[in-house]
Amino acid sequence: MFEYMVMAYREVLFSENFALLLLIAVALYFYSRVKGNPGILGHPKQRQIKHKGEATPKEGIGEDFQTSENASSGMWCNICKIEKGQRVGHCRICNVCIDERDHHCVWINQCIGANNHRSFVLCLFFFILAVSYGAHLTLTTVCIPEMYFDYFLLPADCEYVYSDRHNGMCFVSGLLAVAIAILAGILLLQQIFLISQNRTWLEARHAGLVRCWLFNAKSISSYGCWRNCWNFWFRASSGNYITNMDV
């Protein structure tokens, strides 16, 4: 819509349009990474159960392996029939067990886990940049812009945007883009806060949201803010996850 309606005014520079398309391309690249394997450790149809860090299936793992201790401690998945680690969660929508499961994103219909969490945060970051920049170009085109501090160009007078249907559609689209960017920004800040605690959204819910956010309760798996962030961005993925080819 931007390329068809806003660019028709011929007020957006080629470099500005190129920068916007580049941001969209980078966001789509990370989106493709997010749609990959989130870190599946268990599947109901799995024939041979592979545990994280093991090259061969572990014998004796099955329905008979479940004990009252495993069931009461939540370390056993009755659906996937595997012994779960402390940070493994079962998604009822995807119907699989996922390593370090954060949440199931309904907007892209994909679980976020250990194997695609970084790509999700980066996709969200570049999506916010692309939407914000697109909204800025749109609003400064259909409205009368004004320069602030000799650097920032912002829309100043939007009194006559509804005098033309074309202008009105672009103006409303720009406002919607701003609202979407704000909501996505809140989600990004939430993700950054949880990453600094080495805590997933699922773990935060179980620990209590008020306790996590207001009182900054420390996660049992936390190594400190800087170490948590370093591990999140630079830790190598185990790569020992099952795919649809394994079930």
C-alpha positions in Angstrom: 0.0 0.0 0.0 2.9 2.3 0.8 4.5 1.8 -2.6 1.3 2.3 -4.4 -0.3 5.2 -2.5 2.4 7.1 -0.6 5.2 6.9 -3.3 2.7 8.3 -5.8 3.2 11.7 -4.2 6.9 11.6 -5.3 8.0 13.2 -2.1 9.8 10.2 -0.6 13.5 10.0 -1.7 14.8 6.9 -3.3 17.2 6.3 -0.4 14.4 6.5 2.1 12.3 4.0 0.1 15.4 1.7 -0.2 16.0 1.9 3.5 12.4 0.9 4.2 12.5 -2.0 1.8 15.7 -3.2 3.4 14.2 -3.1 6.8 11.3 -5.1 5.6 13.6 -7.6 3.9 15.6 -8.2 7.1 12.4 -8.6 9.1 11.2 -11.2 6.6 14.5 -13.0 6.8 14.3 -13.4 10.6 10.6 -14.3 10.2 11.6 -17.2 8.0 14.0 -18.3 10.8 11.3 -18.0 13.4 9.1 -20.3 11.4 11.8 -23.1 11.7 12.2 -25.7 14.4 11.6 -24.0 17.8 13.5 -26.8 19.6 11.2 -29.8 19.6 12.2 -32.5 22.1 9.1 -34.7 22.1 6.2 -35.6 19.8 3.2 -37.9 20.4 4.0 -39.8 17.2 7.7 -40.1 17.9 9.0 -43.7 17.5 12.4 -43.3 19.0 12.8 -40.7 21.8 16.0 -38.6 21.6 17.0 -36.7 24.6 18.9 -33.5 24.4 22.6 -34.2 24.5 22.2 -37.9 23.6 23.1 -39.3 20.2 21.1 -42.5 20.6 17.6 -43.2 22.0 17.5 -43.9 25.7 16.2 -47.4 26.5 13.4 -47.8 28.9 11.7 -44.5 28.2 8.1 -45.1 27.6 4.8 -45.3 29.4 6.3 -47.7 32.0 9.0 -45.2 32.8 6.5 -42.8 34.4 6.6 -42.8 38.1 4.5 -41.0 40.8 7.6 -38.8 41.5 8.0 -37.7 37.9 4.2 -37.1 37.5 3.9 -35.0 40.7 7.0 -33.0 39.9 5.8 -32.1 36.4 8.9 -33.8 34.9 6.9 -36.2 32.7 4.8 -35.4 29.7 1.8 -37.7 29.4 1.2 -36.7 25.8 4.7 -37.0 24.3 5.7 -39.8 26.8 9.1 -38.3 27.6 10.8 -37.2 30.8 11.0 -33.4 30.6 13.7 -31.1 31.9 12.8 -28.1 34.1 12.7 -25.7 31.2 10.8 -27.9 28.7 7.2 -27.0 28.1 4.4 -28.8 26.1 2.4 -26.7 23.7 -1.2 -27.8 23.4 -1.6 -26.0 20.0 1.5 -27.5 18.4 1.2 -30.7 20.4 4.9 -31.0 21.0 7.4 -30.6 23.8 9.7 -27.6 23.3 13.0 -26.8 24.9 12.9 -23.5 26.9 9.4 -22.8 25.5 8.6 -19.1 25.8 5.1 -18.9 24.4 3.0 -19.7 21.3 2.7 -16.6 19.1 -0.8 -16.5 17.8 0.0 -13.8 15.3 2.4 -16.1 13.3 1.0 -19.4 14.6 4.4 -20.5 15.8 5.9 -21.6 19.1 8.9 -19.7 20.4 11.6 -21.9 22.0 15.3 -22.2 22.5 16.0 -22.7 18.8 14.2 -19.7 17.4 13.9 -17.2 20.4 16.8 -15.0 19.2 15.3 -14.9 15.7 11.9 -13.9 17.2 13.4 -11.0 19.1 15.4 -9.8 16.1 12.3 -10.2 13.8 10.3 -8.1 16.3 13.0 -5.4 16.5 13.3 -5.0 12.7 9.5 -5.2 12.3 9.1 -2.3 14.7 11.8 -0.3 12.8 10.1 -1.0 9.5 6.6 -0.1 10.7 7.8 3.0 12.5 9.8 4.3 9.6 6.9 3.5 7.1 4.5 5.4 9.4 6.9 8.3 9.6 7.3 8.6 5.8 3.6 8.3 5.4 2.6 10.9 7.9 5.2 13.4 6.8 4.1 13.0 3.2 0.3 13.5 3.6 0.6 16.1 6.4 2.6 19.3 6.4 5.9 18.5 8.0 8.1 20.7 10.2 11.8 20.3 11.1 12.7 20.1 14.7 16.3 20.8 16.0 17.4 20.9 12.3 17.3 17.2 12.2 13.9 15.6 13.0 11.1 15.9 10.4 7.7 15.4 12.0 4.1 16.0 10.8 2.9 19.3 12.1 -0.4 20.2 10.3 -2.8 17.4 9.4 -5.9 19.6 9.2 -6.7 18.8 5.5 -5.8 15.1 5.3 -9.5 14.2 5.0 -10.2 16.6 2.2 -9.2 13.8 -0.2 -10.0 10.1 0.2 -6.5 9.1 -0.9 -4.9 11.3 1.7 -7.4 10.1 4.4 -6.6 6.4 3.7 -2.8 7.1 3.9 -3.3 9.1 7.2 -5.3 6.4 8.9 -2.9 3.7 7.7 -0.1 5.7 9.2 -1.9 6.0 12.6 -2.6 2.3 12.6 1.1 1.6 11.9 2.1 3.8 14.9 -0.3 1.9 17.2 1.0 -1.4 16.0 4.6 -0.3 16.5 3.8 0.8 20.1 2.2 -2.6 20.9 5.1 -4.4 19.4 7.5 -2.2 21.3 5.8 -3.2 24.6 6.3 -6.8 23.6 9.9 -6.2 22.8 10.6 -4.5 26.1 8.9 -7.5 27.9 11.2 -9.9 26.0 14.3 -7.9 26.9 13.3 -7.8 30.6 12.8 -11.6 30.7 16.0 -12.2 28.8 17.9 -10.2 31.4 16.5 -12.6 34.0 17.0 -15.7 32.0 13.3 -16.4 32.3 10.8 -17.4 29.7 7.3 -16.0 29.6 6.0 -19.4 30.7 8.3 -19.4 33.7 7.2 -15.8 34.5 3.6 -16.8 34.5 4.3 -19.8 36.8 6.4 -17.6 39.2 3.7 -14.9 39.3 3.7 -11.8 37.0 3.5 -9.3 39.8 6.4 -10.9 41.6 8.5 -10.9 38.5 7.7 -7.4 37.2 7.2 -5.3 40.4 9.6 -7.0 42.8 12.1 -8.3 40.1 12.2 -11.7 41.6 15.4 -13.5 40.6 15.0 -16.6 38.4 16.6 -19.8 39.8 18.4 -20.2 36.4 19.7 -16.6 36.4 23.5 -15.9 36.2 23.2 -12.2 36.5 21.8 -9.6 34.0 24.9 -9.3 31.7 25.7 -13.0 31.7 22.1 -13.8 30.9 22.1 -11.5 27.9 25.5 -12.8 26.7 24.3 -16.4 26.9 21.1 -15.6 25.1 22.7 -13.9 22.1 25.9 -15.9 21.8 25.1 -19.3 23.2 25.4 -22.0 20.5 22.2 -24.0 19.9 22.4 -27.7 20.8 21.0 -28.7 17.4 19.8 -32.0 18.8 16.1 -31.5 18.1 13.7 -33.7 16.3 11.9 -32.7 13.2 8.8 -34.0 11.3 11.2 -36.4 9.5 11.9 -38.1 12.8 8.3 -39.0 13.7 
